[in-house]
Amino acid sequence: MAAGYIVTVKEIIPITHNVKTFKVTKPEGFSFVPGQATDLSLNKEGWKENKHPFTFTCLPGDDFLEFTIKLYDNPKGLTNHLKSIQVGEEFEISDAWGAIEYMGEGVFIAGGAGVTPFISIFRNLHQQQKTGNNMLIFSNKTEADIILKDEFEKMLGKNFINVITRQPDTQYYSRHIDWEYLKNIISDINQKFYVCGPDEFTKNILDTLQTLGANAEALVFEK
């Protein structure tokens, strides 16, 4: 069984209309690799067993831990309850785990809150000035849903590409990511591809990439 750590909420930062960042204390000796997650629950009666996976969005060297979380309207759900969490309350987290880890330059494809494993990866690369030619294709329903838009633009420049699926007047590409879109935007099918999003989104992207000729071993995703 993974070790449990009690951490205290130090700061809560609104990011979009339904996304908040929670900064918490960092247990002594705790470590993670950018892209990894933890099982998180509230350290309060009735919620301790309600554990959900959330990705670390801080840097490994920070003296705090951070989670950027999309808050849903399910009355019995953990993220709905997180809307009312206050500074000073406690979470319980597990050791870090996860299959999404930076393996070299490539194309990152995210759907909605699926971008969170990529936040720490890009922040880490940016800090080391190793962003290189990495590209992020980010799909959201509306422009208001784009998480950390300004920061991604700063880190990636023209290699930060937004796709909007449910806002007709958007300034960005306004369709779902499909075979035709990826065929036109990807110049090298023999590079790494990092994919994260809702299950159906991830499956469709992975299937499409393999149809285009991507090597299964070059696909990095949470299995």
Biotite code that builds the C-alpha atoms (Angstrom):
import biotite.structure as struc

atoms = struc.array([
    struc.Atom([0.000, 0.000, 0.000], chain_id="A", res_id=1, res_name="MET", atom_name="CA", element="C"),
    struc.Atom([1.318, 3.431, -0.944], chain_id="A", res_id=2, res_name="ALA", atom_name="CA", element="C"),
    struc.Atom([2.392, 5.696, 1.888], chain_id="A", res_id=3, res_name="ALA", atom_name="CA", element="C"),
    struc.Atom([0.010, 8.452, 2.943], chain_id="A", res_id=4, res_name="GLY", atom_name="CA", element="C"),
    struc.Atom([1.073, 12.026, 3.672], chain_id="A", res_id=5, res_name="TYR", atom_name="CA", element="C"),
    struc.Atom([-1.017, 14.791, 5.255], chain_id="A", res_id=6, res_name="ILE", atom_name="CA", element="C"),
    struc.Atom([-0.516, 18.167, 3.533], chain_id="A", res_id=7, res_name="VAL", atom_name="CA", element="C"),
    struc.Atom([-2.017, 21.576, 4.350], chain_id="A", res_id=8, res_name="THR", atom_name="CA", element="C"),
    struc.Atom([-3.570, 23.952, 1.805], chain_id="A", res_id=9, res_name="VAL", atom_name="CA", element="C"),
    struc.Atom([-1.489, 27.156, 1.746], chain_id="A", res_id=10, res_name="LYS", atom_name="CA", element="C"),
    struc.Atom([-2.928, 29.009, -1.267], chain_id="A", res_id=11, res_name="GLU", atom_name="CA", element="C"),
    struc.Atom([-5.849, 28.688, -3.693], chain_id="A", res_id=12, res_name="ILE", atom_name="CA", element="C"),
    struc.Atom([-5.561, 30.439, -7.083], chain_id="A", res_id=13, res_name="ILE", atom_name="CA", element="C"),
    struc.Atom([-8.451, 30.720, -9.600], chain_id="A", res_id=14, res_name="PRO", atom_name="CA", element="C"),
    struc.Atom([-7.215, 29.794, -13.101], chain_id="A", res_id=15, res_name="ILE", atom_name="CA", element="C"),
    struc.Atom([-10.386, 29.670, -15.257], chain_id="A", res_id=16, res_name="THR", atom_name="CA", element="C"),
    struc.Atom([-14.135, 29.724, -14.520], chain_id="A", res_id=17, res_name="HIS", atom_name="CA", element="C"),
    struc.Atom([-13.951, 26.110, -13.299], chain_id="A", res_id=18, res_name="ASN", atom_name="CA", element="C"),
    struc.Atom([-10.258, 25.431, -12.615], chain_id="A", res_id=19, res_name="VAL", atom_name="CA", element="C"),
    struc.Atom([-8.296, 26.260, -9.463], chain_id="A", res_id=20, res_name="LYS", atom_name="CA", element="C"),
    struc.Atom([-4.700, 25.701, -8.396], chain_id="A", res_id=21, res_name="THR", atom_name="CA", element="C"),
    struc.Atom([-4.128, 24.412, -4.868], chain_id="A", res_id=22, res_name="PHE", atom_name="CA", element="C"),
    struc.Atom([-0.693, 24.949, -3.329], chain_id="A", res_id=23, res_name="LYS", atom_name="CA", element="C"),
    struc.Atom([0.014, 22.711, -0.329], chain_id="A", res_id=24, res_name="VAL", atom_name="CA", element="C"),
    struc.Atom([2.866, 21.932, 2.039], chain_id="A", res_id=25, res_name="THR", atom_name="CA", element="C"),
    struc.Atom([5.496, 19.491, 0.816], chain_id="A", res_id=26, res_name="LYS", atom_name="CA", element="C"),
    struc.Atom([6.367, 16.517, 3.047], chain_id="A", res_id=27, res_name="PRO", atom_name="CA", element="C"),
    struc.Atom([10.068, 16.234, 3.853], chain_id="A", res_id=28, res_name="GLU", atom_name="CA", element="C"),
    struc.Atom([11.840, 14.047, 1.306], chain_id="A", res_id=29, res_name="GLY", atom_name="CA", element="C"),
    struc.Atom([8.809, 13.839, -1.012], chain_id="A", res_id=30, res_name="PHE", atom_name="CA", element="C"),
    struc.Atom([9.727, 13.528, -4.699], chain_id="A", res_id=31, res_name="SER", atom_name="CA", element="C"),
    struc.Atom([8.037, 13.164, -8.064], chain_id="A", res_id=32, res_name="PHE", atom_name="CA", element="C"),
    struc.Atom([8.931, 13.264, -11.749], chain_id="A", res_id=33, res_name="VAL", atom_name="CA", element="C"),
    struc.Atom([7.200, 15.907, -13.934], chain_id="A", res_id=34, res_name="PRO", atom_name="CA", element="C"),
    struc.Atom([4.070, 14.287, -15.387], chain_id="A", res_id=35, res_name="GLY", atom_name="CA", element="C"),
    struc.Atom([3.411, 12.055, -12.378], chain_id="A", res_id=36, res_name="GLN", atom_name="CA", element="C"),
    struc.Atom([0.285, 12.059, -10.194], chain_id="A", res_id=37, res_name="ALA", atom_name="CA", element="C"),
    struc.Atom([-0.850, 11.157, -6.681], chain_id="A", res_id=38, res_name="THR", atom_name="CA", element="C"),
    struc.Atom([-4.011, 9.720, -5.135], chain_id="A", res_id=39, res_name="ASP", atom_name="CA", element="C"),
    struc.Atom([-5.576, 12.619, -3.227], chain_id="A", res_id=40, res_name="LEU", atom_name="CA", element="C"),
    struc.Atom([-8.409, 12.789, -0.714], chain_id="A", res_id=41, res_name="SER", atom_name="CA", element="C"),
    struc.Atom([-9.639, 15.249, 1.905], chain_id="A", res_id=42, res_name="LEU", atom_name="CA", element="C"),
    struc.Atom([-8.373, 14.627, 5.417], chain_id="A", res_id=43, res_name="ASN", atom_name="CA", element="C"),
    struc.Atom([-11.829, 14.883, 6.980], chain_id="A", res_id=44, res_name="LYS", atom_name="CA", element="C"),
    struc.Atom([-14.488, 12.460, 8.127], chain_id="A", res_id=45, res_name="GLU", atom_name="CA", element="C"),
    struc.Atom([-16.548, 11.002, 5.286], chain_id="A", res_id=46, res_name="GLY", atom_name="CA", element="C"),
    struc.Atom([-14.017, 11.978, 2.604], chain_id="A", res_id=47, res_name="TRP", atom_name="CA", element="C"),
    struc.Atom([-10.817, 10.106, 3.479], chain_id="A", res_id=48, res_name="LYS", atom_name="CA", element="C"),
    struc.Atom([-11.623, 7.112, 1.265], chain_id="A", res_id=49, res_name="GLU", atom_name="CA", element="C"),
    struc.Atom([-12.815, 9.263, -1.663], chain_id="A", res_id=50, res_name="ASN", atom_name="CA", element="C"),
    struc.Atom([-9.456, 9.250, -3.439], chain_id="A", res_id=51, res_name="LYS", atom_name="CA", element="C"),
    struc.Atom([-8.858, 10.619, -6.941], chain_id="A", res_id=52, res_name="HIS", atom_name="CA", element="C"),
    struc.Atom([-5.723, 10.930, -9.065], chain_id="A", res_id=53, res_name="PRO", atom_name="CA", element="C"),
    struc.Atom([-4.369, 14.448, -9.602], chain_id="A", res_id=54, res_name="PHE", atom_name="CA", element="C"),
    struc.Atom([-1.162, 15.517, -11.314], chain_id="A", res_id=55, res_name="THR", atom_name="CA", element="C"),
    struc.Atom([1.555, 17.613, -9.708], chain_id="A", res_id=56, res_name="PHE", atom_name="CA", element="C"),
    struc.Atom([1.803, 20.909, -11.625], chain_id="A", res_id=57, res_name="THR", atom_name="CA", element="C"),
    struc.Atom([4.730, 22.411, -9.687], chain_id="A", res_id=58, res_name="CYS", atom_name="CA", element="C"),
    struc.Atom([8.416, 21.780, -10.270], chain_id="A", res_id=59, res_name="LEU", atom_name="CA", element="C"),
    struc.Atom([10.199, 18.937, -8.443], chain_id="A", res_id=60, res_name="PRO", atom_name="CA", element="C"),
    struc.Atom([12.517, 21.459, -6.772], chain_id="A", res_id=61, res_name="GLY", atom_name="CA", element="C"),
    struc.Atom([9.750, 23.709, -5.397], chain_id="A", res_id=62, res_name="ASP", atom_name="CA", element="C"),
    struc.Atom([9.324, 23.845, -1.613], chain_id="A", res_id=63, res_name="ASP", atom_name="CA", element="C"),
    struc.Atom([5.565, 23.252, -2.030], chain_id="A", res_id=64, res_name="PHE", atom_name="CA", element="C"),
    struc.Atom([3.332, 20.862, -3.968], chain_id="A", res_id=65, res_name="LEU", atom_name="CA", element="C"),
    struc.Atom([0.712, 22.130, -6.395], chain_id="A", res_id=66, res_name="GLU", atom_name="CA", element="C"),
    struc.Atom([-2.349, 20.711, -8.138], chain_id="A", res_id=67, res_name="PHE", atom_name="CA", element="C"),
    struc.Atom([-4.311, 22.426, -10.924], chain_id="A", res_id=68, res_name="THR", atom_name="CA", element="C"),
    struc.Atom([-7.774, 20.889, -10.787], chain_id="A", res_id=69, res_name="ILE", atom_name="CA", element="C"),
    struc.Atom([-10.939, 21.169, -12.881], chain_id="A", res_id=70, res_name="LYS", atom_name="CA", element="C"),
    struc.Atom([-13.969, 21.438, -10.587], chain_id="A", res_id=71, res_name="LEU", atom_name="CA", element="C"),
    struc.Atom([-17.105, 19.589, -11.703], chain_id="A", res_id=72, res_name="TYR", atom_name="CA", element="C"),
    struc.Atom([-20.710, 20.086, -10.547], chain_id="A", res_id=73, res_name="ASP", atom_name="CA", element="C"),
    struc.Atom([-21.345, 16.572, -9.202], chain_id="A", res_id=74, res_name="ASN", atom_name="CA", element="C"),
    struc.Atom([-22.763, 17.156, -5.662], chain_id="A", res_id=75, res_name="PRO", atom_name="CA", element="C"),
    struc.Atom([-21.180, 13.944, -4.317], chain_id="A", res_id=76, res_name="LYS", atom_name="CA", element="C"),
    struc.Atom([-17.897, 14.402, -6.163], chain_id="A", res_id=77, res_name="GLY", atom_name="CA", element="C"),
    struc.Atom([-14.564, 15.378, -4.664], chain_id="A", res_id=78, res_name="LEU", atom_name="CA", element="C"),
    struc.Atom([-13.883, 18.219, -7.093], chain_id="A", res_id=79, res_name="THR", atom_name="CA", element="C"),
    struc.Atom([-17.281, 19.801, -6.388], chain_id="A", res_id=80, res_name="ASN", atom_name="CA", element="C"),
    struc.Atom([-16.383, 19.787, -2.681], chain_id="A", res_id=81, res_name="HIS", atom_name="CA", element="C"),
    struc.Atom([-13.006, 21.353, -3.500], chain_id="A", res_id=82, res_name="LEU", atom_name="CA", element="C"),
    struc.Atom([-14.868, 24.504, -4.628], chain_id="A", res_id=83, res_name="LYS", atom_name="CA", element="C"),
    struc.Atom([-15.472, 25.371, -0.977], chain_id="A", res_id=84, res_name="SER", atom_name="CA", element="C"),
    struc.Atom([-12.122, 24.244, 0.453], chain_id="A", res_id=85, res_name="ILE", atom_name="CA", element="C"),
    struc.Atom([-10.345, 26.951, 2.470], chain_id="A", res_id=86, res_name="GLN", atom_name="CA", element="C"),
    struc.Atom([-6.692, 27.683, 3.191], chain_id="A", res_id=87, res_name="VAL", atom_name="CA", element="C"),
    struc.Atom([-5.640, 25.672, 6.241], chain_id="A", res_id=88, res_name="GLY", atom_name="CA", element="C"),
    struc.Atom([-7.624, 22.533, 5.378], chain_id="A", res_id=89, res_name="GLU", atom_name="CA", element="C"),
    struc.Atom([-5.813, 19.258, 4.752], chain_id="A", res_id=90, res_name="GLU", atom_name="CA", element="C"),
    struc.Atom([-5.421, 16.701, 1.958], chain_id="A", res_id=91, res_name="PHE", atom_name="CA", element="C"),
    struc.Atom([-3.998, 13.212, 2.159], chain_id="A", res_id=92, res_name="GLU", atom_name="CA", element="C"),
    struc.Atom([-1.777, 12.189, -0.762], chain_id="A", res_id=93, res_name="ILE", atom_name="CA", element="C"),
    struc.Atom([0.027, 9.005, -1.777], chain_id="A", res_id=94, res_name="SER", atom_name="CA", element="C"),
    struc.Atom([3.498, 8.491, -3.181], chain_id="A", res_id=95, res_name="ASP", atom_name="CA", element="C"),
    struc.Atom([3.882, 9.734, -6.766], chain_id="A", res_id=96, res_name="ALA", atom_name="CA", element="C"),
    struc.Atom([3.029, 7.379, -9.628], chain_id="A", res_id=97, res_name="TRP", atom_name="CA", element="C"),
    struc.Atom([2.265, 7.529, -13.340], chain_id="A", res_id=98, res_name="GLY", atom_name="CA", element="C"),
    struc.Atom([3.382, 6.566, -16.835], chain_id="A", res_id=99, res_name="ALA", atom_name="CA", element="C"),
    struc.Atom([3.525, 10.043, -18.394], chain_id="A", res_id=100, res_name="ILE", atom_name="CA", element="C"),
    struc.Atom([7.142, 11.132, -18.296], chain_id="A", res_id=101, res_name="GLU", atom_name="CA", element="C"),
    struc.Atom([9.240, 13.223, -20.691], chain_id="A", res_id=102, res_name="TYR", atom_name="CA", element="C"),
    struc.Atom([11.086, 10.963, -23.126], chain_id="A", res_id=103, res_name="MET", atom_name="CA", element="C"),
    struc.Atom([12.375, 13.552, -25.586], chain_id="A", res_id=104, res_name="GLY", atom_name="CA", element="C"),
    struc.Atom([11.052, 16.123, -28.049], chain_id="A", res_id=105, res_name="GLU", atom_name="CA", element="C"),
    struc.Atom([7.682, 15.512, -29.601], chain_id="A", res_id=106, res_name="GLY", atom_name="CA", element="C"),
    struc.Atom([4.052, 16.507, -29.927], chain_id="A", res_id=107, res_name="VAL", atom_name="CA", element="C"),
    struc.Atom([1.868, 16.796, -26.828], chain_id="A", res_id=108, res_name="PHE", atom_name="CA", element="C"),
    struc.Atom([-1.887, 16.434, -27.422], chain_id="A", res_id=109, res_name="ILE", atom_name="CA", element="C"),
    struc.Atom([-4.251, 17.293, -24.569], chain_id="A", res_id=110, res_name="ALA", atom_name="CA", element="C"),
    struc.Atom([-7.993, 17.391, -24.101], chain_id="A", res_id=111, res_name="GLY", atom_name="CA", element="C"),
    struc.Atom([-9.289, 19.727, -21.371], chain_id="A", res_id=112, res_name="GLY", atom_name="CA", element="C"),
    struc.Atom([-7.949, 18.923, -17.896], chain_id="A", res_id=113, res_name="ALA", atom_name="CA", element="C"),
    struc.Atom([-5.789, 16.256, -19.562], chain_id="A", res_id=114, res_name="GLY", atom_name="CA", element="C"),
    struc.Atom([-3.224, 19.026, -20.023], chain_id="A", res_id=115, res_name="VAL", atom_name="CA", element="C"),
    struc.Atom([-2.267, 18.896, -16.329], chain_id="A", res_id=116, res_name="THR", atom_name="CA", element="C"),
    struc.Atom([0.517, 16.246, -16.617], chain_id="A", res_id=117, res_name="PRO", atom_name="CA", element="C"),
    struc.Atom([2.130, 18.435, -19.259], chain_id="A", res_id=118, res_name="PHE", atom_name="CA", element="C"),
    struc.Atom([2.224, 21.582, -17.072], chain_id="A", res_id=119, res_name="ILE", atom_name="CA", element="C"),
    struc.Atom([5.081, 20.405, -14.851], chain_id="A", res_id=120, res_name="SER", atom_name="CA", element="C"),
    struc.Atom([6.886, 18.875, -17.842], chain_id="A", res_id=121, res_name="ILE", atom_name="CA", element="C"),
    struc.Atom([6.856, 22.169, -19.781], chain_id="A", res_id=122, res_name="PHE", atom_name="CA", element="C"),
    struc.Atom([7.656, 24.278, -16.722], chain_id="A", res_id=123, res_name="ARG", atom_name="CA", element="C"),
    struc.Atom([10.637, 22.031, -16.050], chain_id="A", res_id=124, res_name="ASN", atom_name="CA", element="C"),
    struc.Atom([11.846, 22.206, -19.666], chain_id="A", res_id=125, res_name="LEU", atom_name="CA", element="C"),
    struc.Atom([11.337, 25.983, -19.749], chain_id="A", res_id=126, res_name="HIS", atom_name="CA", element="C"),
    struc.Atom([13.303, 26.452, -16.529], chain_id="A", res_id=127, res_name="GLN", atom_name="CA", element="C"),
    struc.Atom([16.198, 24.508, -18.075], chain_id="A", res_id=128, res_name="GLN", atom_name="CA", element="C"),
    struc.Atom([15.824, 26.327, -21.428], chain_id="A", res_id=129, res_name="GLN", atom_name="CA", element="C"),
    struc.Atom([15.189, 22.968, -23.103], chain_id="A", res_id=130, res_name="LYS", atom_name="CA", element="C"),
    struc.Atom([11.721, 23.556, -24.549], chain_id="A", res_id=131, res_name="THR", atom_name="CA", element="C"),
    struc.Atom([13.188, 23.067, -28.030], chain_id="A", res_id=132, res_name="GLY", atom_name="CA", element="C"),
    struc.Atom([10.721, 22.144, -30.775], chain_id="A", res_id=133, res_name="ASN", atom_name="CA", element="C"),
    struc.Atom([8.161, 20.527, -28.502], chain_id="A", res_id=134, res_name="ASN", atom_name="CA", element="C"),
    struc.Atom([4.600, 21.282, -29.599], chain_id="A", res_id=135, res_name="MET", atom_name="CA", element="C"),
    struc.Atom([1.370, 21.337, -27.571], chain_id="A", res_id=136, res_name="LEU", atom_name="CA", element="C"),
    struc.Atom([-1.985, 20.846, -29.313], chain_id="A", res_id=137, res_name="ILE", atom_name="CA", element="C"),
    struc.Atom([-4.663, 21.714, -26.746], chain_id="A", res_id=138, res_name="PHE", atom_name="CA", element="C"),
    struc.Atom([-8.341, 20.911, -27.354], chain_id="A", res_id=139, res_name="SER", atom_name="CA", element="C"),
    struc.Atom([-11.088, 22.657, -25.366], chain_id="A", res_id=140, res_name="ASN", atom_name="CA", element="C"),
    struc.Atom([-14.817, 23.313, -25.758], chain_id="A", res_id=141, res_name="LYS", atom_name="CA", element="C"),
    struc.Atom([-14.454, 27.129, -25.583], chain_id="A", res_id=142, res_name="THR", atom_name="CA", element="C"),
    struc.Atom([-11.670, 29.700, -25.322], chain_id="A", res_id=143, res_name="GLU", atom_name="CA", element="C"),
    struc.Atom([-12.698, 30.330, -21.688], chain_id="A", res_id=144, res_name="ALA", atom_name="CA", element="C"),
    struc.Atom([-11.710, 26.730, -20.908], chain_id="A", res_id=145, res_name="ASP", atom_name="CA", element="C"),
    struc.Atom([-8.043, 27.134, -21.929], chain_id="A", res_id=146, res_name="ILE", atom_name="CA", element="C"),
    struc.Atom([-5.935, 26.439, -18.838], chain_id="A", res_id=147, res_name="ILE", atom_name="CA", element="C"),
    struc.Atom([-2.818, 28.653, -18.348], chain_id="A", res_id=148, res_name="LEU", atom_name="CA", element="C"),
    struc.Atom([-3.104, 30.091, -21.859], chain_id="A", res_id=149, res_name="LYS", atom_name="CA", element="C"),
    struc.Atom([-0.694, 32.988, -21.267], chain_id="A", res_id=150, res_name="ASP", atom_name="CA", element="C"),
    struc.Atom([1.942, 30.782, -19.637], chain_id="A", res_id=151, res_name="GLU", atom_name="CA", element="C"),
    struc.Atom([1.847, 28.188, -22.432], chain_id="A", res_id=152, res_name="PHE", atom_name="CA", element="C"),
    struc.Atom([2.162, 30.980, -25.022], chain_id="A", res_id=153, res_name="GLU", atom_name="CA", element="C"),
    struc.Atom([5.199, 32.338, -23.169], chain_id="A", res_id=154, res_name="LYS", atom_name="CA", element="C"),
    struc.Atom([6.848, 28.912, -22.906], chain_id="A", res_id=155, res_name="MET", atom_name="CA", element="C"),
    struc.Atom([6.020, 27.547, -26.368], chain_id="A", res_id=156, res_name="LEU", atom_name="CA", element="C"),
    struc.Atom([5.279, 30.511, -28.637], chain_id="A", res_id=157, res_name="GLY", atom_name="CA", element="C"),
    struc.Atom([3.997, 29.386, -32.040], chain_id="A", res_id=158, res_name="LYS", atom_name="CA", element="C"),
    struc.Atom([4.277, 25.751, -30.921], chain_id="A", res_id=159, res_name="ASN", atom_name="CA", element="C"),
    struc.Atom([1.252, 26.229, -28.617], chain_id="A", res_id=160, res_name="PHE", atom_name="CA", element="C"),
    struc.Atom([-1.769, 25.402, -30.775], chain_id="A", res_id=161, res_name="ILE", atom_name="CA", element="C"),
    struc.Atom([-5.360, 25.703, -29.574], chain_id="A", res_id=162, res_name="ASN", atom_name="CA", element="C"),
    struc.Atom([-8.297, 23.743, -30.948], chain_id="A", res_id=163, res_name="VAL", atom_name="CA", element="C"),
    struc.Atom([-11.824, 24.808, -29.936], chain_id="A", res_id=164, res_name="ILE", atom_name="CA", element="C"),
    struc.Atom([-14.748, 22.433, -30.479], chain_id="A", res_id=165, res_name="THR", atom_name="CA", element="C"),
    struc.Atom([-17.914, 24.240, -29.316], chain_id="A", res_id=166, res_name="ARG", atom_name="CA", element="C"),
    struc.Atom([-17.457, 27.968, -29.912], chain_id="A", res_id=167, res_name="GLN", atom_name="CA", element="C"),
    struc.Atom([-18.378, 28.977, -33.472], chain_id="A", res_id=168, res_name="PRO", atom_name="CA", element="C"),
    struc.Atom([-16.827, 32.467, -33.251], chain_id="A", res_id=169, res_name="ASP", atom_name="CA", element="C"),
    struc.Atom([-13.432, 31.272, -31.990], chain_id="A", res_id=170, res_name="THR", atom_name="CA", element="C"),
    struc.Atom([-10.194, 32.711, -33.393], chain_id="A", res_id=171, res_name="GLN", atom_name="CA", element="C"),
    struc.Atom([-8.699, 29.205, -33.285], chain_id="A", res_id=172, res_name="TYR", atom_name="CA", element="C"),
    struc.Atom([-9.137, 26.028, -35.313], chain_id="A", res_id=173, res_name="TYR", atom_name="CA", element="C"),
    struc.Atom([-12.772, 25.070, -34.785], chain_id="A", res_id=174, res_name="SER", atom_name="CA", element="C"),
    struc.Atom([-13.125, 21.298, -35.171], chain_id="A", res_id=175, res_name="ARG", atom_name="CA", element="C"),
    struc.Atom([-12.271, 18.109, -33.370], chain_id="A", res_id=176, res_name="HIS", atom_name="CA", element="C"),
    struc.Atom([-8.725, 16.781, -33.735], chain_id="A", res_id=177, res_name="ILE", atom_name="CA", element="C"),
    struc.Atom([-9.037, 14.139, -36.446], chain_id="A", res_id=178, res_name="ASP", atom_name="CA", element="C"),
    struc.Atom([-6.960, 12.270, -39.002], chain_id="A", res_id=179, res_name="TRP", atom_name="CA", element="C"),
    struc.Atom([-6.981, 15.116, -41.529], chain_id="A", res_id=180, res_name="GLU", atom_name="CA", element="C"),
    struc.Atom([-5.962, 17.725, -38.956], chain_id="A", res_id=181, res_name="TYR", atom_name="CA", element="C"),
    struc.Atom([-3.084, 15.679, -37.562], chain_id="A", res_id=182, res_name="LEU", atom_name="CA", element="C"),
    struc.Atom([-1.899, 14.698, -41.040], chain_id="A", res_id=183, res_name="LYS", atom_name="CA", element="C"),
    struc.Atom([-1.586, 18.382, -41.951], chain_id="A", res_id=184, res_name="ASN", atom_name="CA", element="C"),
    struc.Atom([0.041, 19.580, -38.729], chain_id="A", res_id=185, res_name="ILE", atom_name="CA", element="C"),
    struc.Atom([2.520, 16.783, -37.963], chain_id="A", res_id=186, res_name="ILE", atom_name="CA", element="C"),
    struc.Atom([5.621, 16.930, -40.139], chain_id="A", res_id=187, res_name="SER", atom_name="CA", element="C"),
    struc.Atom([7.452, 13.982, -38.561], chain_id="A", res_id=188, res_name="ASP", atom_name="CA", element="C"),
    struc.Atom([5.469, 10.876, -37.621], chain_id="A", res_id=189, res_name="ILE", atom_name="CA", element="C"),
    struc.Atom([8.629, 9.245, -36.195], chain_id="A", res_id=190, res_name="ASN", atom_name="CA", element="C"),
    struc.Atom([8.808, 11.424, -33.079], chain_id="A", res_id=191, res_name="GLN", atom_name="CA", element="C"),
    struc.Atom([7.372, 11.047, -29.573], chain_id="A", res_id=192, res_name="LYS", atom_name="CA", element="C"),
    struc.Atom([3.676, 11.680, -28.985], chain_id="A", res_id=193, res_name="PHE", atom_name="CA", element="C"),
    struc.Atom([2.311, 12.451, -25.527], chain_id="A", res_id=194, res_name="TYR", atom_name="CA", element="C"),
    struc.Atom([-1.466, 12.104, -25.187], chain_id="A", res_id=195, res_name="VAL", atom_name="CA", element="C"),
    struc.Atom([-3.734, 12.849, -22.219], chain_id="A", res_id=196, res_name="CYS", atom_name="CA", element="C"),
    struc.Atom([-7.429, 13.613, -21.885], chain_id="A", res_id=197, res_name="GLY", atom_name="CA", element="C"),
    struc.Atom([-10.780, 11.897, -21.356], chain_id="A", res_id=198, res_name="PRO", atom_name="CA", element="C"),
    struc.Atom([-10.669, 8.161, -22.146], chain_id="A", res_id=199, res_name="ASP", atom_name="CA", element="C"),
    struc.Atom([-12.480, 8.421, -25.491], chain_id="A", res_id=200, res_name="GLU", atom_name="CA", element="C"),
    struc.Atom([-10.363, 11.410, -26.567], chain_id="A", res_id=201, res_name="PHE", atom_name="CA", element="C"),
    struc.Atom([-7.146, 9.567, -25.725], chain_id="A", res_id=202, res_name="THR", atom_name="CA", element="C"),
    struc.Atom([-8.227, 6.384, -27.508], chain_id="A", res_id=203, res_name="LYS", atom_name="CA", element="C"),
    struc.Atom([-9.251, 8.286, -30.657], chain_id="A", res_id=204, res_name="ASN", atom_name="CA", element="C"),
    struc.Atom([-5.976, 10.245, -30.787], chain_id="A", res_id=205, res_name="ILE", atom_name="CA", element="C"),
    struc.Atom([-3.834, 7.148, -30.224], chain_id="A", res_id=206, res_name="LEU", atom_name="CA", element="C"),
    struc.Atom([-5.745, 5.199, -32.902], chain_id="A", res_id=207, res_name="ASP", atom_name="CA", element="C"),
    struc.Atom([-5.398, 8.103, -35.330], chain_id="A", res_id=208, res_name="THR", atom_name="CA", element="C"),
    struc.Atom([-1.667, 8.469, -34.700], chain_id="A", res_id=209, res_name="LEU", atom_name="CA", element="C"),
    struc.Atom([-1.102, 4.768, -35.334], chain_id="A", res_id=210, res_name="GLN", atom_name="CA", element="C"),
    struc.Atom([-3.185, 4.971, -38.522], chain_id="A", res_id=211, res_name="THR", atom_name="CA", element="C"),
    struc.Atom([-0.844, 7.773, -39.628], chain_id="A", res_id=212, res_name="LEU", atom_name="CA", element="C"),
    struc.Atom([2.127, 5.484, -39.006], chain_id="A", res_id=213, res_name="GLY", atom_name="CA", element="C"),
    struc.Atom([3.281, 6.404, -35.492], chain_id="A", res_id=214, res_name="ALA", atom_name="CA", element="C"),
    struc.Atom([5.243, 3.682, -33.718], chain_id="A", res_id=215, res_name="ASN", atom_name="CA", element="C"),
    struc.Atom([3.313, 2.304, -30.737], chain_id="A", res_id=216, res_name="ALA", atom_name="CA", element="C"),
    struc.Atom([6.506, 2.540, -28.657], chain_id="A", res_id=217, res_name="GLU", atom_name="CA", element="C"),
    struc.Atom([6.666, 6.296, -29.330], chain_id="A", res_id=218, res_name="ALA", atom_name="CA", element="C"),
    struc.Atom([3.227, 6.912, -27.768], chain_id="A", res_id=219, res_name="LEU", atom_name="CA", element="C"),
    struc.Atom([3.380, 8.123, -24.145], chain_id="A", res_id=220, res_name="VAL", atom_name="CA", element="C"),
    struc.Atom([0.074, 7.993, -22.226], chain_id="A", res_id=221, res_name="PHE", atom_name="CA", element="C"),
    struc.Atom([-1.468, 6.824, -18.958], chain_id="A", res_id=222, res_name="GLU", atom_name="CA", element="C"),
    struc.Atom([-2.236, 3.143, -19.451], chain_id="A", res_id=223, res_name="LYS", atom_name="CA", element="C"),
])
